[in-house]
Structures are given as C-alpha cells and as structure tokens.
Amino acid sequence: MKVAIGVSTYDRRHVVGLSAASLRSSSIPHGTALIVIDDVSTEYGIEYLTSIYPEFAHIRRRPENSGGAGFACRDLMRQLLETDADVLLVLDSDLLVSANFLETGISLLRETDGILSLFNTPTYPVIATRGPLVLKKSLGAAGTLWRRDVAAKVFNAVPASPEWDRHFSEFLVGAGIDLCVTRDSLVQHLGYSSGHNSNFRTGDWGVGFSDSDAKNAYRLAEMQLADSQAKFRLLQEQVDALSKRVYRIEPQSLLPRFARAVRRLFRRPVL
C-alpha cells in the first residue's frame, strides 16, 4: 500500500519548525511520499523548509498565495491525488504527531468508509461510536487520512471555498459516508490555545493524545509559553494605551504597579 503525506505551510516559522521536528521523530514507512507545499511564506523560503523536514520530502512553493487555508487544503489534495498513492494524509504545519501515528491510522482506516480523522477534538461533538472509532457530523481537514477513491470523489464534487472542510463534511454525510475519528488523537495542534476554534482558556485539545516521544511534550510546552508571553505583551500594550488615553499616566510609572499586581496574582494558591 502506497501512502502520500501532504503538509501545507505558511509563515509561523517557529511553529513549522516544531511540527517538522515531530514528523522527523515519527515512524514513517519506507517509500512514503511526503509533499510540503508552501503558500508563498514571507518569513522563510524553500531552503529553510528543506533543512527542517525529512530529507525525502518534496518541497514546493506555489507561484502565488492560495487565498486562505481552505483553498490551500484543497490544492494540497489535488497534488496528493497526482501521486499514485492508495492512501492520502492531509496534515497542517502546526501539528504534532505521535510516533506511530501513520501505522495506527492506516490500520484503523480499514474499518471506515474511506475517511478517518486522527484528531478527536471536542469542538466537533461525538454522535455515535463504531468499535475503536467515534463518529461526527463535521471534521476539520487537518489530520485527515483518506482512501484514494473517497478523496477523488470529494475533490471532484466540492469546489474550493474558505470553508472547504465544512463543505466536504456535508457532502460526505449526504452521500452516506460516516465521518470516523480515532478515539485517542494521534495528532495535536501546537497552537491549540490561539488557533481556529480556540482561545486561551478552552483550547482545541486532541482527546487522548499521548506519545512515547517525550520531546513532543516539550514542543507543546514551548509553544504554550510563547502564546502566554505574546498575550502578556498584548495586555501590557492595552494597559499602556488605556493609561495614556484615560488617566494620562505614563507607562513607565504604571509598569511597577502592574508587575506587582501580576506577581501577587501568581502567588495566590490554586483552589
């Protein structure tokens, strides 16, 4: 069985680097095709992507930006269908993968109607179960494993749009094809607290995601720390702007009091 993996990248240099490192650490069977399509990033070029992804990856760059994630994902599907692979895997450049994600996913794909999401997010509620799998009414495209015939059917029937994943989900359900998901996630979004369908308090977490590769835990923690620092800097800027506009206080005089308040907050015991 031939497998082709597709990854769509666009900027987010640090996130892409962490995701690529996770992919390099995983067990990818010999002969698997790996296609990385860059959506005309401004933060890096092909040289950077070549240095971080496995050496057998085919790195390409679109001549112009696709127009958004939904368009990029459908174009990635097109390029995967141009291979002779029997199974296609659509990844995103902000995903961590478990060490055995591909082997486990392929074994479970045999129990589906031809599509399997490796990311069990509570954002899309479970509506039923099927053995080791759960069923949903809708899926995000990132982390989906496709049998070739089902992928071709979706590509030909569902036109490009900003919400391509929602539309292909509706098409598949209408065609009587179950949207199957692994009970335990085999992939996890790095920026789960600041990405699509996510916020800092309730992130888009993959249920049951675990891995024998401890480095994935460090990658996830590193990303969450970066998110927290960015949000803290944004809060500081907002307080500074408010001080100038309302209280006419210079930020330099307010920062010491702000810092003391933050320290007191983090010293409070957790109930």
C-alpha positions in Angstrom: 0.0 0.0 0.0 1.4 3.4 -1.1 0.9 6.4 1.2 1.4 10.1 0.4 1.5 12.7 3.1 0.8 16.4 2.3 1.7 19.4 4.5 0.7 22.9 3.8 2.9 25.7 5.3 2.5 29.4 5.6 4.7 31.6 7.8 4.7 30.8 11.6 8.4 29.8 11.3 8.7 28.7 14.9 5.6 26.5 14.8 6.5 25.0 11.5 10.0 24.0 12.9 8.5 22.3 15.9 5.9 20.4 13.8 8.6 19.3 11.3 10.8 18.0 14.2 7.9 15.9 15.4 7.3 14.5 12.0 11.0 13.6 11.7 10.8 11.7 15.0 7.9 9.6 13.9 7.9 6.2 12.3 7.2 6.8 8.6 7.3 3.6 6.5 9.9 3.4 3.7 8.5 4.5 0.4 6.0 7.0 1.8 5.8 10.2 -0.3 6.0 13.5 1.7 5.0 16.6 -0.1 5.4 20.0 1.5 3.6 22.9 -0.2 4.5 26.4 0.9 1.8 29.1 0.4 4.3 31.9 -0.5 5.5 32.5 3.0 7.3 35.8 3.7 9.2 34.5 6.8 11.2 31.9 5.0 11.9 30.2 1.7 12.4 26.6 0.4 15.9 26.5 1.9 14.5 26.7 5.4 11.8 24.0 4.8 14.4 21.7 3.2 16.5 22.0 6.3 13.8 21.0 8.8 11.7 18.4 7.0 12.9 14.8 6.4 15.4 14.5 3.6 13.0 12.6 1.4 10.4 15.4 1.4 9.5 17.1 -1.9 9.4 20.8 -1.1 7.3 23.0 -3.4 6.2 26.6 -3.4 3.1 28.0 -5.0 3.6 30.7 -7.6 1.1 32.8 -5.7 -0.8 32.6 -2.4 -3.8 30.4 -2.5 -6.1 32.9 -0.7 -6.5 31.1 2.6 -6.4 27.7 4.5 -9.5 26.3 2.8 -8.1 26.9 -0.7 -4.6 25.7 0.3 -6.0 22.5 1.7 -8.0 21.6 -1.5 -5.0 22.4 -3.7 -2.9 20.1 -1.4 -5.4 17.4 -2.0 -5.1 17.9 -5.8 -1.3 17.5 -5.6 -1.7 14.3 -3.4 -4.1 12.9 -6.0 -1.4 13.4 -8.7 0.7 10.7 -7.0 -0.1 7.0 -7.3 -0.7 6.6 -3.6 -3.5 4.4 -2.3 -3.9 6.4 1.0 -3.6 10.2 1.4 -2.9 12.1 4.6 -3.6 15.8 4.9 -1.5 17.4 7.6 -1.1 21.0 8.7 2.1 22.8 9.7 1.1 23.2 13.3 0.5 19.6 14.1 2.5 17.3 16.4 2.2 13.6 15.5 2.6 10.6 17.7 5.5 8.2 17.0 3.2 5.5 15.4 0.5 7.9 14.0 0.7 6.6 10.5 0.8 2.9 11.1 -2.0 3.1 13.6 -4.1 5.4 11.4 -3.7 3.1 8.3 -4.8 0.1 10.3 -7.9 1.9 11.6 -8.7 3.3 8.1 -9.7 -0.2 7.1 -12.6 0.0 9.5 -14.0 3.2 8.0 -15.9 4.2 4.8 -12.7 5.7 3.5 -12.0 8.8 5.6 -10.5 9.0 9.1 -9.6 12.0 11.2 -6.6 11.4 13.6 -7.7 14.4 15.7 -10.5 13.9 18.1 -11.4 17.4 19.2 -14.4 18.3 21.4 -15.1 21.2 19.0 -16.9 18.6 16.9 -19.2 16.5 19.2 -19.4 12.7 19.0 -22.7 11.5 17.7 -22.1 7.7 17.7 -19.4 5.0 18.1 -18.0 2.3 15.9 -15.7 -0.1 17.6 -12.4 1.7 18.3 -13.7 4.8 16.5 -16.2 7.6 17.1 -18.5 9.3 14.5 -19.0 13.0 14.0 -21.1 15.3 11.8 -18.2 17.5 10.7 -14.4 17.4 10.6 -11.6 19.8 10.2 -9.3 18.9 7.2 -6.0 18.9 9.2 -5.0 15.4 10.2 -7.4 13.5 7.9 -6.5 10.2 6.3 -8.2 9.4 3.0 -8.7 6.3 0.9 -7.8 7.5 -2.6 -11.3 6.9 -4.2 -13.1 8.9 -1.5 -10.6 11.8 -1.7 -11.1 11.9 -5.5 -14.8 11.9 -5.1 -14.7 14.8 -2.7 -12.2 16.8 -4.8 -14.4 16.5 -7.9 -17.6 17.3 -6.1 -16.7 20.0 -3.6 -15.4 23.3 -5.1 -12.8 25.4 -3.4 -14.0 27.8 -0.7 -12.8 29.3 2.6 -14.8 26.6 4.5 -13.8 23.7 2.3 -13.7 21.3 5.3 -17.2 22.1 6.4 -18.5 21.7 2.8 -16.8 18.3 2.2 -18.1 17.1 5.6 -21.7 18.0 4.5 -21.1 16.3 1.1 -19.8 13.1 2.7 -22.6 12.9 5.2 -25.1 13.4 2.4 -23.5 10.6 0.5 -24.0 8.2 3.4 -20.3 8.1 4.3 -19.5 8.1 8.0 -17.0 10.7 9.3 -14.9 8.5 11.5 -12.4 9.7 14.2 -9.9 7.9 16.3 -10.9 7.8 20.0 -7.4 8.8 21.0 -5.9 11.5 19.0 -2.8 10.7 17.0 -2.1 14.3 16.3 -2.3 17.5 18.3 -2.4 21.2 17.4 0.7 23.1 18.7 -1.2 26.4 18.9 -4.3 24.9 20.5 -5.0 27.9 22.6 -4.7 30.5 19.9 -5.8 28.8 16.7 -9.0 28.1 14.9 -11.9 27.3 17.3 -9.6 28.0 20.2 -8.9 30.5 23.0 -6.5 30.7 25.9 -8.9 29.1 28.4 -10.5 26.4 26.3 -8.1 25.1 23.7 -8.8 22.8 20.8 -7.2 19.8 22.5 -7.0 16.4 20.9 -8.7 13.9 23.3 -6.4 11.1 24.4 -3.3 12.4 22.7 -0.2 10.8 24.2 3.2 9.8 22.8 6.2 7.8 23.7 8.3 10.6 22.3 8.8 12.9 25.3 10.1 15.7 23.1 6.6 16.3 21.9 5.6 17.4 25.4 8.5 19.9 25.4 7.4 21.1 21.9 3.9 21.7 23.1 5.0 23.4 26.3 7.4 25.6 24.4 4.5 26.7 22.1 2.2 27.4 25.0 4.8 29.5 26.7 5.3 31.5 23.6 1.5 32.0 23.4 1.4 33.2 27.0 4.2 35.6 26.5 2.5 37.1 23.4 -0.8 37.5 25.2 1.0 39.2 28.2 2.8 41.6 25.9 -0.6 42.4 24.2 -2.1 43.1 27.7 0.7 45.4 28.6 0.2 47.4 25.4 -3.5 47.7 26.1 -2.9 48.9 29.6 -0.4 51.4 28.4 -2.8 52.7 25.8 -5.6 52.9 28.3 -3.4 54.8 30.8 -2.4 57.4 28.2 -6.0 57.9 27.0 -8.0 57.9 30.2 -5.7 58.5 33.1 -2.9 60.3 31.3 -0.4 58.2 33.2 2.9 57.5 31.5 3.5 53.7 31.1 6.8 53.9 32.9 5.1 54.9 36.1 2.4 52.3 35.8 4.6 49.3 35.0 6.0 48.7 38.5 2.5 48.6 40.0 1.3 46.4 37.2 4.2 44.0 37.7 3.5 43.8 41.5 -0.2 43.0 40.8 0.8 40.2 38.4 3.2 38.7 41.0 0.5 38.8 43.7 -1.9 37.0 41.3 0.5 34.1 40.6 1.3 33.8 44.4 -2.3 33.0 45.2 -2.9 29.3 46.0 -4.8 27.2 43.4 -8.2 26.1 44.9 
